[in-house]
Amino acid sequence: MRRALILAAMLLLGGCGLERWISGGKSNAIPPSPLVQFKPTITIRRLWSVNTGAGAGSKYLTLMPAAKHGILFVSDHKGHVGAYAASSGKRLWHTNLKAPLTGATGYGAGMVLVGTVKGQVMALNAADGKRLWMAQLSSEVLAPPAATTGMVLVQTIDGKLSALSAKDGGVLWVQHHTLPSLMLYASSRPLIDRGRVLSGFANGYVYAANLINGAPLWETRIARPHGSDAIKRLVDVDAWPIERSGVVYAASYEGNAVAMRARSGRVLWSTPVSTYRNLALGHNSLFVSDARSDVIALDRVTGTVVWKQTALTGRKISAPAVIGNEVVVGDYAGYVHWLARTSGAFVARDRIGDSPIRAQPLVARVGSAEVLFVLNQGGQLTALSPSS
């Protein structure tokens, strides 16, 4: 299992580098597109920028921050966790857990939640960073835990979904899912929705379970392995499922983006897309950063392609975020690209450093305005605001 995960990480780092490693052939990794020239139509204000620690460093981790009540929670791969005021970037508290962290930061039920390389989940008091409890699970935690009143949901890289007591971390129930021998070094975050928990797995399925006892409710396959090539048979559902108005949106690698009924798992539409990054919803569109680093807008109702921006191909872009009338992605060279939500045209570009941006930009409200927060792999957290 560990060998498969490491190999799959090579795929993400080097485009089609894993295919070359397996076959011994010439790499067909997509070279990064040069930056296109355009006339900016909006102005990006840099509100503040702070160093939050070591970030992910050279490790292939995606340490996305969490936000709640005007506070940002950020962790790094060395075990440092901090809270920062969203309005100013001022650090409010800092904790050194002295354990290598692997998963993005989660928040819920007044707790900050992080996962370690050894399969531990640690819960901190969101008010002061003091550790509340630690739970030992079966494998690495790559996605942030999700929390609701009385319960914390955690997915581990070995295909298990665990429900823990929010009080002390005790195990309430565990679901087991059979996974393929080769998969991407990533995992989906559980989605808590009206008494259900939904999550995607490396076998191409999205599963729904009863939140209280873990009993299966439905399962929907959104991708099937195809072809004889090992890479093309990867069908991981690593994008975190998102819900809006009773519809769940999910996507897979070498598979599809789909819309499903949250109550039944019935597929409303399915569109061929290959991605391992998170999705974003904005107005009437679902936005996807695909495996080639093209940005795609799909109609939320029909799944048809509204537009596709191919000028970022090969630039290893982040998952998209939607703020106002713009869609935003970061790239491997530290650039933040702003696209028009309705057309995909470039409207602005900023660079917040030379460290890659892998984490999905985070949009949070500060006062009456929405602000975009970007965390790069070097641990630099920057607050950006667009203006016409």
MIDREN-266879 format. One record per atom (N, C-alpha, C, CB): residue in three letters; z, x negated, y negated. Coordinates in steps of 0.2 Angstrom, whole numbers, plus 5000, padded with zeros to 4 digits. Each point is the difference from the previous one (the first is absolute). Glycine has a CB too. Layout:
BEGIN
ALAZXY...
END
This chain:
BEGIN
MET500049965006MET500050044994MET500049964994MET500650095006ARG499849864994ARG500149954994ARG499349974998ARG501249985002ARG498549995004ARG499349974999ARG499550054997ARG500349925010ALA499750144992ALA499550054998ALA500250014992ALA499950055011LEU500749954987LEU500150024993LEU499849944996LEU501050075003ILE499149874999ILE499849944996ILE499350005000ILE501049945003LEU498650075002LEU499350005000LEU499750054995LEU500049965011ALA500350104989ALA499850054995ALA500249984993ALA500150095009ALA500449884990ALA500149984993ALA499549954998ALA501250015002MET498549955002MET499449964998MET499450044998MET500449915008LEU499550154995LEU499550044998LEU500150024992LEU499950045012LEU500749984987LEU500150024993LEU500049944995LEU500750095004LEU499549864998LEU499949944995LEU499349974999LEU501249975004GLY498450045001GLY499449975000GLY499450045001GLY500549905003GLY499550164995GLY499550055001GLY499850015007GLY499649964989CYS499950005014CYS499950015007CYS500149935004CYS499150084997GLY501549895000GLY500249935003GLY500250015007GLY500349964989LEU500050105013LEU500350015007LEU499450005004LEU501050064996GLU498449985002GLU499450005005GLU499849935001GLU499750114995ARG500349855000ARG499749935001ARG500549965005ARG499550004989TRP501250015010TRP500449975005TRP500050025007TRP500849994990ILE499050075011ILE500050035007ILE499349985003ILE500750104997SER498849904999SER499349995003SER499849935000SER499750114997GLY500649854998GLY499849934999GLY499449994996GLY500549985011GLY499250084986GLY499450004997GLY500149984992GLY499650085008LYS499949934988LYS500049994993LYS500450064997LYS498949935000SER501550054995SER500350064996SER499650044996SER501049935000ASN499050135000ASN499650054996ASN500550034994ASN499250025010ALA501349944988ALA500550034995ALA499650014994ALA501049945005ILE499150124992ILE499750024994ILE500249954994ILE499950125004PRO499749854992PRO500249964995PRO500250044994PRO499249915004PRO501250074992PRO500250044994PRO499550014995PRO501249965002SER498750104996SER499550014994SER500249974994SER499750115005PRO499949874991PRO500149974993PRO500350064996PRO499249905001LEU501250084994LEU500250054995LEU499450034996LEU501149954999VAL498850115001VAL499550034996VAL500250004993VAL499650075009GLN499949934986GLN500150014993GLN499950074998GLN499649884998PHE500850144997PHE500050074998PHE500450004993PHE499950055012LYS500050014985LYS500350014993LYS500650045001LYS498949994994PRO501749985005PRO500650045001PRO500050074996PRO500649895003THR499650165000THR500150064996THR500750034999THR498950035004ILE501649934999ILE500750024999ILE500349934999ILE500050115006THR500649894991THR500449944998THR500650005005THR499750004988ILE500549955015ILE500649995005ILE500549964996ILE499350015010ARG501350024989ARG500649974997ARG500449985005ARG499950074990ARG500349865010ARG500549975004ARG500750014997ARG499249925005LEU501250134998LEU500650024997LEU500649945002LEU499750125001TRP500349865005TRP500449945002TRP499849975006TRP501050064994SER499349885008SER499849975006SER500649965002SER498850004998VAL501550005008VAL500549965002VAL499949975007VAL500850084993ASN499649875008ASN499949975007ASN500650035004ASN499549894995THR500350145011THR500550035004THR500349965006THR499550114996GLY500249835005GLY500249965005GLY499449975004GLY500950075002ALA499149925004ALA499549965004ALA499450045002ALA500949935004GLY499250144995GLY499450045002GLY499950005007GLY499549994989ALA499950025013ALA499849995007ALA499849925002ALA499650125000GLY500349844995GLY499849945000GLY499349995004GLY501249975000SER498849985005SER499450005004SER499950045006SER500049884996LYS500650165005LYS500050045006LYS499650064999LYS501149965002TYR498650075003TYR499650064999TYR500450065001TYR499049945005LEU501350084989LEU500550055000LEU499850044993LEU500949945006THR499250134994THR499850044995THR500750034997THR498850025005LEU501549954991LEU500750024997LEU499950044994LEU500549895005MET499350174996MET500050054994MET500750024998MET498950045005PRO501249964988PRO500650034998PRO500150075000PRO500049904993ALA500650135006ALA500250075000ALA500250014993ALA500350015013ALA499750064985ALA500250024994ALA500450065000ALA499149944995LYS501450075001LYS500450065000LYS500450004994LYS500050025012HIS500050044984HIS500550014994HIS499949944995HIS500850075008GLY498649914991GLY499949954995GLY500249935002GLY500250084992ILE499949915015ILE500249935003ILE499549985005ILE501250024998LEU498649925002LEU499649975005LEU500449955005LEU499050014992PHE500850005014PHE500449965005PHE499549965003PHE500850095002VAL499349844998VAL499549955003VAL500449955005VAL499350014989SER500349975016SER500349965005SER499549945001SER500750095005ASP499549854997ASP499649955002ASP500149985007ASP500049964988HIS499549995015HIS500149995007HIS500649965002HIS498750005000LYS501649974995LYS500649965001LYS500650045001LYS499549904994GLY500550165004GLY500650045001GLY500350024993GLY500249955011HIS499550044984HIS500350024993HIS499850074999HIS500049884996VAL500450165001VAL499950074998VAL500350014993VAL499950045012GLY499749994984GLY500250014993GLY499850064997GLY499949884998ALA500550144997ALA499850074996ALA499949984993ALA500750075008TYR498749964989TYR499849984994TYR499950074996TYR499549895004ALA500750114989ALA499850054996ALA499350014999ALA501149994994ALA498650075007ALA499350015000ALA499850004992ALA500050075011SER500449944985SER499850004993SER500049934997SER500650114999SER499849845004SER500049934997SER499949955004SER500750054992GLY499449965015GLY500049945005GLY500649975001GLY498849984997LYS501750044999LYS500749975000LYS500350015008LYS500250024987ARG500049925015ARG500350015007ARG500750035000ARG499449905003LEU500750155001LEU500650045000LEU500549975005LEU499450104996TRP500449885010TRP500449975005TRP499549965005TRP500950094999HIS499449865004HIS499749965005HIS500449995006HIS499449944991THR500350065015THR500349995006THR499649955005THR500650124999ASN499849835004ASN499649965005ASN500350025007ASN499949904991LEU499650135012LEU500250025007LEU500049945005LEU499550114997LYS500249835001LYS500049955005LYS499750015006LYS501049964995ALA498450085005ALA499650025006ALA499350014998ALA501050055005PRO498549924999PRO499350014998PRO499850075000PRO499849885004LEU499950144990LEU499850075000LEU499350015001LEU500950024992THR498850035012THR499350015001THR499750064998THR500349945010GLY500150114988GLY499850074998GLY500150014992GLY500250045012ALA499350004986ALA500150034993ALA500750034999ALA498750014999THR501550004995THR500650024998THR500050085000THR500349904993GLY500250135011GLY500050075000GLY500650034996GLY499550005011TYR500550064986TYR500550034997TYR500150075002TYR499849934990GLY500850105011GLY500250075002GLY500750015001GLY498950005005ALA501450064993ALA500650025001ALA500549954997ALA499750055010GLY500149924984GLY500549954996GLY500049935003GLY500750104997MET498849895008MET500049935003MET499449974999MET500850045008VAL499249894991VAL499449965001VAL500049975007VAL500149974988LEU499350035015LEU499949995007LEU499549955001LEU500450115003VAL499849845001VAL499549945002VAL500049995007VAL500249954988GLY499350015015GLY500049985007GLY499949935000GLY499550115003THR500749865003THR499949935001THR499649985006THR501149994995VAL498749955005VAL499649975006VAL500350015007VAL499549924991LYS501250095009LYS500350015006LYS500250075002LYS500549894998GLY499150164998GLY500150075002GLY500650034997GLY499449975010GLN500950004985GLN500650034997GLN499850044994GLN500749905004VAL499750164995VAL499950044994VAL500749994996VAL499150085006MET500849914988MET500649994996MET500050054994MET500149885003ALA500550154996ALA500050054995ALA500549984995ALA499850095008LEU500049914985LEU500449984995LEU500150064995LEU499549885001ASN501150114996ASN500150054995ASN499649994994ASN501250015004ALA498450044994ALA499550004995ALA500349984993ALA499350085006ALA501449944993ALA500349994994ALA500249934998ALA500450125002ASP499849845004ASP500249944999ASP499849945005ASP501050064995GLY498649965010GLY499749965004GLY500549985006GLY499349964991LYS501350065009LYS500449995006LYS499850025006LYS500950004992ARG499149965014ARG499850025006ARG500450065003ARG499549885002LEU500250175000LEU500450065003LEU500049995008LEU499650074990TRP499849925013TRP500049995007TRP499449965002TRP500650115002MET499449875005MET499449975003MET499950035007MET500249894993ALA499250125008ALA499850035007ALA499549955003ALA500250124997GLN499949875010GLN499649965004GLN499550045004GLN500949915000LEU498450084998LEU499550035004LEU499649965004LEU499950084991SER499649945012SER499749965006SER499449954997SER500250105007SER499649914987SER499449954998SER500050004992SER499450025011GLU500149944987GLU500049994993GLU499850074996GLU499649895002VAL500750114992VAL499950064995VAL499549984995VAL501250055003LEU498249974997LEU499549984995LEU499950054994LEU499549945009ALA500750124993ALA499950064995ALA500750024997ALA498950045005PRO501249984989PRO500650024998PRO500350065003PRO499749964989PRO500950045013PRO500350065003PRO500050064995PRO500849925007ALA499250144996ALA500050064996ALA500750035001ALA498750025000ALA501650014995ALA500650035000ALA500050074997ALA500549895000THR500050155003THR500150074998THR500850015001THR498850055002THR501450014996THR500750015000THR500349995008THR499950084990GLY500549875011GLY500349995006GLY499649965005GLY500650114998MET498849875000MET499649975005MET499549954997MET500150105007VAL499849844997VAL499549954998VAL499549995006VAL500949944993LEU498450075005LEU499549995005LEU499749935000LEU499850134999VAL500149845006VAL499749935000VAL499549995006VAL501149964995GLN498350015003GLN499549995005GLN500049925001GLN499350114997THR500749875010THR500049935001THR499349995003THR501349995002ILE498549944998ILE499449985002ILE499850015007ILE500149924991ASP500450095013ASP499950015007ASP499950075002ASP500749915002GLY499250144993GLY499850075002GLY500650055000GLY499049955006LYS501550034992LYS500650045000LYS500250034993LYS500449945010LEU499750124990LEU500350044994LEU500750025001LEU498850044997SER501649934999SER500850015001SER500250044994SER500149895007ALA500450164995ALA500450034995ALA500749975000ALA499350115001LEU500949874993LEU500749975000LEU500450054995LEU499649885002SER501150124999SER500550034996SER500049974993SER500750035010ALA499250004985ALA500149974993ALA500749984999ALA499050074996LYS501549965008LYS500749984998LYS500149935003LYS500350125001ASP499549865005ASP500249945003ASP499549965004ASP501150055001GLY498249984999GLY499549975003GLY500050015008GLY500049914991GLY500450135011GLY500050025007GLY499350035002GLY501350015000VAL498549985006VAL499450035003VAL500050075002VAL499749895004LEU499950154993LEU500150075001LEU499450025006LEU500450034988TRP499049955011TRP499550005005TRP499549954999TRP500250135001VAL499449865005VAL499549955000VAL499350035003VAL500949915000GLN498650094997GLN499350015003GLN499749945002GLN499950114993HIS499749895013HIS499749945002HIS499250025001HIS501049965006HIS498650004991HIS499350015000HIS499649945003HIS500150074990THR499549945015THR499649945003THR499549984996THR500250055011LEU499849884988LEU499549974995LEU499549955004LEU500950014991PRO498649985006PRO499549955003PRO500349935000PRO499050074996SER500749895007SER500249935001SER499849964993SER499950005013LEU499650024984LEU499849964994LEU500050054994LEU499349925006MET501150064988MET500050054995MET500149964993MET500550095008LEU499549944987LEU500149974993LEU500749994999LEU499050054996TYR501249905000TYR500749984999TYR500250054994TYR499949885004ALA500250184997ALA500250054995ALA500250065004ALA499249954991SER501150105005SER500250065003SER500150054995SER500649945009SER499450124993SER500050064995SER500750024998SER499050045005ARG501149994990ARG500750024998ARG500150075002ARG500049924990PRO500550105013PRO500150075001PRO500050054994PRO500749965010LEU499050104991LEU500050054995LEU500550055001LEU498849974997ILE501750054999ILE500450055002ILE499850064996ILE501049935001ASP498950135002ASP499650064997ASP500350065004ASP499049934997ARG501450114999ARG500250075002ARG500350005007ARG499250044992GLY501349925010GLY500250005007GLY499649965005GLY500550114997ARG499049865001ARG499649965004ARG500049934998ARG499350105002VAL500549855003VAL499949934998VAL499349985003VAL501349974999LEU498350014997LEU499349985002LEU499949924999LEU499650124997SER500049855008SER499949934999SER499449995004SER501249974998GLY498449985000GLY499449975004GLY500249945004GLY499350054991PHE500349945014PHE500149945004PHE499449975002PHE501050065005ALA499049884998ALA499549955002ALA499550035005ALA500749914997ASN499550155006ASN499650035005ASN499550054997ASN500949985009GLY499150024985GLY499550054997GLY500250074999GLY499249935004TYR501550084997TYR500350075000TYR500450014994TYR499950015012VAL500250054985VAL500550024996VAL500450055003VAL499349984990TYR501450005011TYR500550055003TYR500450034995TYR500049925010ALA500250144992ALA500550044997ALA500650025004ALA499150044992ALA501549955006ALA500650015004ALA500550044996ALA499849905007ASN500650144997ASN500650034997ASN500549954997ASN499950105008LEU500249914985LEU500449954997LEU500850005003LEU499350024989ILE500950045013ILE500750005003ILE500149965006ILE500150114994ASN499449905011ASN500149985007ASN499549955002ASN500650105002GLY498849904995GLY499549955002GLY499550045005GLY500749904998ALA499450165003ALA499550035005ALA499350014997ALA501050075004PRO498549915000PRO499350004998PRO499850074998PRO499849915007LEU499850094987LEU499850074997LEU499250005001LEU500950004992TRP498849945007TRP499250005001TRP499849934999TRP499950114996GLU499549875007GLU499749944999GLU499350014999GLU500849955007THR498950014988THR499350004999THR499749935000THR500250104993ARG499349905010ARG499649935001ARG499550004994ARG500249995013ILE499949964983ILE499549994994ILE499549945001ILE500950054993ALA499249915012ALA499549955002ALA500049995007ALA500249954989ARG499250035014ARG499949985007ARG499749935000ARG499950125004PRO500449845001PRO499749935001PRO499350015002PRO501149955003HIS498550004994HIS499350015002HIS499749925000HIS499950124995GLY499649875009GLY499649945000GLY500449955005GLY499650024989SER500149935013SER500349955004SER500449944996SER499150035008ASP500749974986ASP500449954996ASP500750014999ASP498949984994ALA501549975006ALA500850025000ALA500250024993ALA500249915008ILE499450074987ILE500250024993ILE499850074999ILE499949884996LYS499550145006LYS499850064999LYS500350065004LYS498949954998ARG501550035007ARG500450045003ARG500750014997ARG499449975010LEU500850004985LEU500650014996LEU500050074997LEU500249874998VAL500350175003VAL500050064996VAL500650024997VAL499250045008ASP501249914990ASP500650014997ASP500150054994ASP500249885003VAL500350164997VAL500150054995VAL500649974996VAL499650105006ASP500249854989ASP500549964996ASP500150034993ASP499749905007ALA499850144991ALA500150034993ALA500650055001ALA498749994997TRP501750014998TRP500650055000TRP499750074999TRP500849924996PRO499450135009PRO499750074998PRO500350034994PRO499950015013ILE499750034984ILE500350034994ILE499950075000ILE499849904993GLU500650145004GLU499950085000GLU500050034993GLU500650005011ARG498950054989ARG500050044994ARG499850075002ARG499649894993SER500850165005SER499950075000SER499850025008SER499650004988GLY500849975016GLY500050025007GLY499449965004GLY500450114997VAL499349845000VAL499549965003VAL500249935000VAL499150084996VAL500849895010VAL500249935001VAL499349965000VAL501150035006TYR498949914991TYR499449964999TYR500249935004TYR499650054989ALA500049935015ALA500149945004ALA499449965001ALA500950055006ALA499149894996ALA499449965001ALA500149945005ALA499650034988SER499949955015SER500149945005SER499549954999SER500450085008TYR499749864995TYR499649955000TYR499450015006TYR500949924996GLU498550075002GLU499450015004GLU500050075003GLU500049885003GLY500250174992GLY500050075002GLY499950054994GLY500849975008ASN499650074990ASN499950054996ASN500550014995ASN499350065008ALA500649974986ALA500450034995ALA500050075002ALA499949924991VAL500750125010VAL500050075002VAL500550034995VAL499749975012ALA500250104988ALA500550054997ALA500250045006ALA499550004988MET501150025013MET500350045005MET500550054998MET499849905008ARG500350154995ARG500550054999ARG500749975002ARG499250105001ALA501349904994ALA500649975002ALA500450035005ALA500049964988ARG499950115013ARG500350045005ARG499849995007ARG500250084991SER499149915009SER499750005007SER499649945002SER499950124998GLY500049844997GLY499549945001GLY499350015001GLY501049955005ARG498850114993ARG499350025001ARG499649974994ARG500350115005VAL499249854997VAL499649964996VAL499550054996VAL500049905008LEU500150094985LEU499650044995LEU499349974999LEU501150044995TRP498949895004TRP499449965000TRP500249935002TRP499650074990SER499849895012SER500149945002SER499449964997SER500650035011THR499549914986THR499549964997THR500049935002THR500050074990PRO499549905013PRO500049935002PRO500349954995PRO499150035008VAL501449944993VAL500349954996VAL500449955004VAL500050084990SER500049855008SER500449955003SER500449974995SER499149985009THR501650034992THR500549984996THR500649985003THR499550064991TYR500949895007TYR500749995002TYR500550014994TYR499649935009ARG500150094985ARG500450004994ARG500250084999ARG499449894995ASN501150115000ASN500250074999ASN499550044996ASN501249965000LEU498950115000LEU499550044996LEU500450024993LEU499550045011ALA500149994985ALA500350034994ALA499650074998ALA500349884996LEU500150165002LEU499750074998LEU500050004992LEU500450065011GLY499149974987GLY500050014993GLY499550064998GLY500249884998HIS500150174999HIS499750064998HIS499650035007HIS499949964988ASN499450045012ASN499750035005ASN499749955005ASN499750094993SER500549855007SER499749945004SER500649975004SER499149984992LEU500749995014LEU500349955004LEU499749934999LEU500450095008PHE500049864990PHE499749944999PHE500249955005PHE500150024988VAL499449945014VAL500149955006VAL499749934998VAL499950105008SER500549854993SER499749935000SER499949995007SER500749964990ASP498650035012ASP499849995007ASP500149935002ASP499250104999ALA500649885007ALA500149945003ALA499549954997ALA500450055011ARG499149974986ARG499549954996ARG500349994993ARG499050045007SER501549994991SER500250004993SER499650044995SER500549895003ASP499150165000ASP499750054996ASP500550064998ASP498949975005VAL501150054989VAL500450064998VAL499650065001VAL500749934992ILE499650125012ILE499650075001ILE500450054998ILE499549955009ALA500250104987ALA500350074999ALA499750055004ALA500249964988LEU500350085015LEU499850055005LEU500250074997LEU500049925010ASP499650134990ASP500250074998ASP500650025005ASP498850034995ARG501749995001ARG500650025004ARG499950065005ARG500749964991VAL498850085007VAL499950075003VAL499549995006VAL500350064990THR499249905009THR499549995005THR499949945003THR499450084993GLY500949865004GLY500049945003GLY499349964998GLY500750045009THR498949994987THR499349974999THR500249944995THR499350115002VAL500249844998VAL500149944995VAL499850034993VAL499849915010VAL500750084985VAL499850014993VAL499749944997VAL501050095000TRP499349855001TRP499749944998TRP500349945004TRP499950054988LYS499749905011LYS500249945004LYS499949944996LYS499750055011GLN500849914987GLN499949944996GLN500049945005GLN500650054990THR498849915010THR499949955004THR500149934997THR499350075007ALA500849934987ALA500049934996ALA500649965002ALA499450064991LEU501149975012LEU500649965002LEU500049985008LEU500650064991THR498849955012THR499949985007THR500349935001THR499050085001GLY501449915004GLY500249935002GLY500649974996GLY498949995004ARG501350054991ARG500649974996ARG500750025002ARG499250014991LYS500850025015LYS500650015004LYS500550044995LYS499949895007ILE499950174991ILE500350044995ILE500650035003ILE499050024994SER501550005002SER500650045002SER499850075002SER500749934993ALA499750115009ALA500050075000ALA499950034993ALA500650015011PRO499150054988PRO499950024993PRO500650044998PRO498850015002ALA501350004991ALA500550044997ALA499650044994ALA501049925003VAL499350144996VAL499750044995VAL500550014994VAL499350065009ILE500449924985ILE500550014994ILE499550034995ILE500849915003GLY499450164995GLY499650034995GLY499250015002GLY500849954992ASN498850035005ASN499350005001ASN499749945004ASN499950084990GLU500549885012GLU499849935003GLU500250005007GLU500049954989VAL499650015015VAL500249975007VAL500149934999VAL499450095006VAL501149884997VAL500249934999VAL500149965006VAL500550034989VAL499249915012VAL500149965006VAL500149934997VAL499350075008GLY501149894996GLY500049934999GLY499649965005GLY501250024996ASP498749925003ASP499649965005ASP500349935001ASP499050064996TYR500649905008TYR500349945003TYR500149944995TYR499450035010ALA500349984984ALA500049954995ALA500550024994ALA498949975003GLY501550094998GLY500550024995GLY499750054995GLY500649895002TYR498850134998TYR499750044996TYR500250085001TYR499049924998VAL501150114997VAL500150085001VAL499450034997VAL501349994999HIS498450055005HIS499450044998HIS500150074999HIS499349925006TRP500550104988TRP500150074998TRP499350045000TRP501049974993LEU498950085011LEU499450045001LEU500150074998LEU499749935010ALA499850104987ALA500050074998ALA500150045006ALA499249984990ARG501350075010ARG500150045006ARG499450045002ARG501250004996THR498450034999THR499550045001THR499349975003THR500650084992SER499349865006SER499449965001SER500149945004SER499550054990GLY501049915010GLY500149945003GLY499849944996GLY499850065010ALA499949964983ALA499849944996ALA500649964997ALA499050074997PHE500949875002PHE500549954998PHE500250024992PHE499649915008VAL501050104991VAL500250014993VAL500549954997VAL499850125003ALA500549845001ALA500449954998ALA500249955005ALA500550074992ARG499749875006ARG500249955005ARG500549954997ARG498950005006ASP501649994998ASP500649954998ASP500149955005ASP500550094992ARG499849865007ARG500249955005ARG500849994998ARG498849955002ILE501650065003ILE500749995000ILE500349935003ILE500150135000GLY499449835002GLY500249945003GLY499449985005GLY501350024998ASP498849925005ASP499549985005ASP500250025007ASP499749914992SER500950125009SER500250015007SER499750075002SER501149944998PRO498750075008PRO499750065003PRO500450064999PRO499449935008ILE500350134991ILE500350065000ILE499950045006ILE499950004987ARG500550015018ARG499950035006ARG500450075000ARG499849895006ALA500750114990ALA500450075000ALA499750054996ALA501049935001GLN499050135001GLN499750064996GLN500450004993GLN499750065011PRO499949944984PRO500450014993PRO500450075000PRO499049934995LEU501550075002LEU500550055000LEU500050044993LEU500749945009VAL499250124991VAL500050044994VAL500750045000VAL498750015000ALA501649984994ALA500650044999ALA500150024993ALA500549935009ARG499950124990ARG500050024993ARG500649974996ARG499650115004VAL500349864990VAL500549974996VAL500050044994VAL499849895005GLY500750154994GLY500150054994GLY499450055001GLY500549914992SER499150105003SER499550055001SER499349985002SER500650064991ALA499449875010ALA499349975002ALA500049975007ALA499949974988GLU499650035015GLU499949975007GLU499849924999GLU499650115005VAL500749854999VAL499949934999VAL499849975007VAL500949994991LEU498749965009LEU499849975006LEU500449945001LEU498850054999PHE501449945007PHE500449945002PHE499749965006PHE501150064996VAL498749885002VAL499649965005VAL500549945002VAL498950034995LEU501249965012LEU500349945003LEU499549965004LEU501150075000ASN498949874998ASN499649955003ASN500349965006ASN499349994989GLN500349975015GLN500349975005GLN500549954998GLN499050025007GLY501049954987GLY500549954998GLY500650034997GLY499049944997GLY501150135003GLY500650034998GLY500050024993GLY500649945008GLN498950054988GLN499950024993GLN499950085000GLN499649894996LEU500850145000LEU500050084999LEU499850014993LEU500950025009THR498650024990THR499750014993THR499950074999THR499449895000ALA500850134994ALA499950074998ALA499450014995ALA501350025002LEU498350025000LEU499450014996LEU499950074998LEU499449915006SER500350104988SER499950074997SER499350014997SER501250014998PRO498450035004PRO499350014997PRO500050044994PRO499549995011SER500150004984SER499950044994SER499350004998SER501149974996SER498650085002SER499350014998SER499949964994SER500050125004
END
